[in-house]
């Protein structure tokens, strides 16, 4: 069995990791930490775990850090800035690390410091980190010691753009114009388990709003995904605007592009179907069928719809996912499976919950 630890298990991504790993046939959760809930059973905080897990939260002290070094893999479901302070000691001990925060996503220290307002604690280790998007980075993940789990919005954006960027590179010509608009919506769980006025029931229910209009920290991650991860041979100007919708979980991103003459000559529905034909967790919808967020609820699946209008030279890609699963904890488990040479879908092949 793979010995796993979860650092920061009281948030929504933490509870999702407990739920997923408890059902994983090759994993044992041997340590669960929380500074605020040390000594408390996890199922006392989340009754949904009753009968599933009897694990007790530990504090993150020196004894706990020594125990972490004996695990095979450590998941950090913590605020930004925590994992990078512990990762070096863990990787030196041969422990694999999957960080669900942003510490190991951005390779640019300048971007990290600007968007997260802190200096990076281990810039040399950052260079070794692998961006954890298996559908793009599978080969590198297989040998990774430290993985930066992608942000929820960038997951939808990068996978929604992947077949387009790859086709442009292959044909060595622009298929869409430089400007790309990404209009994204997320449920309130994306903001984490915290007591903020904007997340109050009376504030968020029966309401819909844009946020971070002046710029969101997932933008440089999307730009990095296009320029470096997908290795785009053409520059693109991306406008990314997120919105908060009155639902608990779920995410829908609409990607809008203008086709060039060469791009209009391509059957993009077929291109997407070909690109993701062998991917277990990416489902390209039939032409004219558009996914909703409940079709992926509580699952690791991501669904994509393609709408092409050559009369208006428009290409619209619609992507939905559960922001806590494929957008966070599920993807982390998927990454772990690749890192340990397991079947990628192990512990993740469950149907979405409807209604």
Residue pairs with C-beta under 8 A, 6 or more apart in sequence:
1 26
1 27
1 28
2 26
2 27
2 28
2 72
2 73
2 336
2 340
3 28
3 30
3 70
3 71
3 72
3 73
4 21
4 27
4 28
4 29
4 30
4 71
4 72
4 73
4 74
4 75
4 336
5 29
5 30
5 31
5 32
5 33
5 67
5 68
5 71
5 73
5 74
5 75
6 14
6 17
6 18
6 21
6 29
6 31
6 32
6 33
6 74
6 75
6 77
7 33
7 60
7 68
7 74
7 75
7 76
7 77
7 78
7 82
7 83
7 86
8 14
8 33
8 34
8 76
8 77
8 78
8 79
8 82
9 15
9 17
9 18
9 32
9 33
9 34
9 42
9 57
9 77
10 34
10 36
10 37
10 45
10 57
10 193
11 77
11 192
11 193
12 189
12 192
12 193
12 324
12 328
13 77
13 100
13 324
13 328
13 329
13 332
14 77
14 329
15 42
15 46
15 48
15 49
16 324
16 325
16 328
16 329
16 330
17 75
17 77
17 329
17 332
17 333
18 29
18 32
18 42
18 46
18 49
18 52
18 53
18 55
19 48
19 49
19 52
19 329
20 325
20 329
20 330
20 333
20 347
20 348
21 27
21 29
21 333
21 347
22 29
22 49
22 52
22 53
23 347
24 333
24 346
24 347
25 346
25 347
26 340
26 342
26 346
26 347
27 336
27 347
29 53
29 55
30 67
30 71
31 58
31 64
31 67
31 68
31 71
32 42
32 55
32 56
32 57
32 58
33 57
33 58
33 59
33 60
33 64
34 40
34 57
34 58
34 59
35 59
35 60
37 45
37 57
38 57
38 58
38 59
39 56
39 57
40 56
40 57
41 54
41 55
41 56
41 57
42 49
42 53
42 54
42 55
42 56
42 57
43 49
43 50
43 51
43 52
43 53
43 54
58 64
58 67
65 86
65 89
68 74
68 86
68 90
68 95
69 89
69 90
69 93
69 95
71 95
72 95
72 96
72 340
73 95
73 96
73 97
73 98
73 336
73 339
73 340
74 86
74 90
74 95
74 96
74 97
74 98
75 98
75 99
75 100
75 332
75 336
76 82
76 83
76 86
76 87
76 97
76 98
76 99
76 100
76 101
76 103
77 100
77 101
77 329
78 100
78 101
79 101
80 101
80 102
80 103
80 116
80 118
81 101
81 103
81 116
81 118
81 121
82 101
82 103
83 97
83 99
83 101
83 103
83 104
84 99
84 103
84 104
84 120
84 121
84 122
84 125
84 126
85 121
87 97
87 99
87 103
87 104
87 122
87 125
87 146
88 122
88 125
90 97
91 97
91 125
91 145
91 146
94 145
96 144
96 145
96 146
96 147
96 336
96 339
96 340
97 145
97 146
97 147
98 132
98 146
98 147
98 149
98 332
98 335
98 336
98 339
99 146
99 147
99 148
99 149
100 149
100 328
100 329
100 332
102 112
102 115
102 116
102 148
102 151
102 217
102 221
103 120
103 126
103 148
104 125
104 126
104 129
104 146
104 147
104 148
105 131
105 148
105 149
105 150
105 151
105 154
105 221
105 224
106 112
106 115
106 220
106 221
106 224
107 126
107 127
107 129
107 224
107 228
108 220
108 224
109 120
109 123
109 126
111 220
111 224
112 118
112 120
113 119
113 120
115 217
115 220
116 217
120 126
125 146
128 145
128 146
129 144
129 146
129 147
129 148
130 137
130 140
130 141
130 144
130 146
130 147
130 148
131 137
131 147
131 148
131 150
131 225
131 229
132 141
132 144
132 147
132 148
132 149
132 150
132 331
132 332
132 335
133 150
133 155
133 158
133 159
133 225
133 229
133 331
134 141
134 331
134 334
134 335
134 338
134 344
135 159
135 162
135 276
135 279
135 281
135 282
136 158
136 159
136 162
136 225
136 229
136 230
137 229
138 338
138 344
141 147
141 335
141 338
141 339
142 338
142 339
142 341
144 339
147 335
147 339
149 328
149 331
149 332
149 335
150 158
150 221
150 225
150 331
151 218
151 221
151 327
152 186
152 190
152 218
152 251
152 321
152 323
152 327
152 328
153 182
153 184
153 186
153 216
153 218
153 222
153 240
153 242
153 251
153 253
153 327
154 218
154 221
154 222
154 225
155 302
155 321
155 326
155 327
155 331
156 184
156 251
156 253
156 302
156 319
156 320
156 321
156 327
157 182
157 184
157 222
157 225
157 240
157 253
157 255
157 319
158 222
158 225
158 226
158 229
158 230
159 282
159 302
159 304
159 319
160 253
160 255
160 304
160 317
160 319
161 180
161 225
161 226
161 230
161 255
161 317
162 230
162 275
163 268
163 271
163 272
163 274
163 275
163 276
164 175
164 176
164 257
164 268
164 271
164 315
164 317
165 226
165 230
165 231
165 232
166 230
166 275
167 175
167 266
167 271
168 174
168 175
168 176
168 232
168 233
168 234
169 230
169 231
169 232
169 233
171 262
172 233
173 260
173 262
174 234
174 260
174 262
174 263
175 259
175 260
175 262
175 263
175 266
176 257
176 258
176 259
176 260
176 263
176 315
177 257
177 258
177 259
177 260
178 234
178 235
178 236
178 237
179 236
179 237
179 239
179 257
179 258
180 236
180 237
180 238
180 239
180 255
180 256
180 257
181 238
181 239
181 241
181 255
181 256
181 257
182 222
182 238
182 239
182 240
182 241
182 253
182 254
182 255
182 256
183 241
183 243
183 253
183 254
183 256
184 240
184 241
184 242
184 243
184 251
184 252
184 253
184 254
185 242
185 243
185 244
185 245
185 251
185 252
185 253
186 242
186 243
186 244
186 245
186 250
186 251
186 323
187 245
187 247
187 248
187 249
187 250
187 251
187 293
187 323
188 199
188 204
188 244
188 246
188 247
188 248
189 248
189 249
189 323
189 324
190 251
190 323
190 324
190 327
191 198
191 199
191 244
197 203
198 204
198 244
204 244
204 246
205 246
206 246
207 246
208 243
208 244
208 245
208 246
209 243
209 244
210 241
210 242
210 243
210 244
211 242
211 243
211 244
212 241
212 242
213 241
216 240
216 241
216 242
218 240
218 242
219 238
219 240
222 238
222 240
223 238
226 232
226 236
226 238
227 235
247 293
249 293
249 297
249 298
249 322
249 323
249 324
250 293
250 294
250 296
250 297
250 320
250 321
250 322
250 323
251 293
251 320
251 321
251 322
251 323
251 327
252 292
252 293
252 318
252 319
252 320
253 318
253 319
253 320
254 316
254 317
254 318
254 319
255 316
255 317
255 318
255 319
256 314
256 315
256 316
257 314
257 315
257 316
257 317
258 313
258 314
258 315
259 308
259 310
259 313
259 314
259 315
260 313
263 313
263 315
264 308
264 310
264 313
267 308
268 306
268 308
268 315
269 284
269 287
269 306
269 308
272 284
272 304
272 306
272 317
273 284
276 282
276 283
276 284
276 304
280 344
280 345
280 349
281 300
281 301
281 302
281 326
281 334
281 345
281 348
282 301
282 302
282 303
282 304
283 291
283 301
283 302
283 303
283 304
284 303
284 304
284 305
284 306
285 291
285 303
285 304
285 305
285 306
287 306
289 305
290 305
290 307
290 318
291 303
291 304
291 305
291 318
291 320
292 320
293 320
293 322
294 352
294 354
294 355
295 303
295 320
295 352
295 354
296 302
296 303
296 320
296 321
296 322
296 325
296 326
296 352
297 322
297 352
297 353
297 354
298 322
298 325
298 350
298 352
298 353
299 322
299 325
299 326
299 330
299 350
299 351
299 352
299 353
300 322
300 325
300 326
300 330
300 331
300 333
300 334
300 348
301 321
301 322
301 326
301 352
302 319
302 320
302 321
302 326
303 319
303 320
303 321
304 317
304 318
304 319
305 317
305 318
306 315
306 316
306 317
307 314
307 315
307 316
307 317
307 318
308 314
308 315
308 316
309 315
309 316
321 327
322 330
322 352
324 330
325 331
330 348
333 347
333 348
334 344
334 345
334 348
336 342
337 343
337 344
337 345
337 346
337 347
337 348
338 344
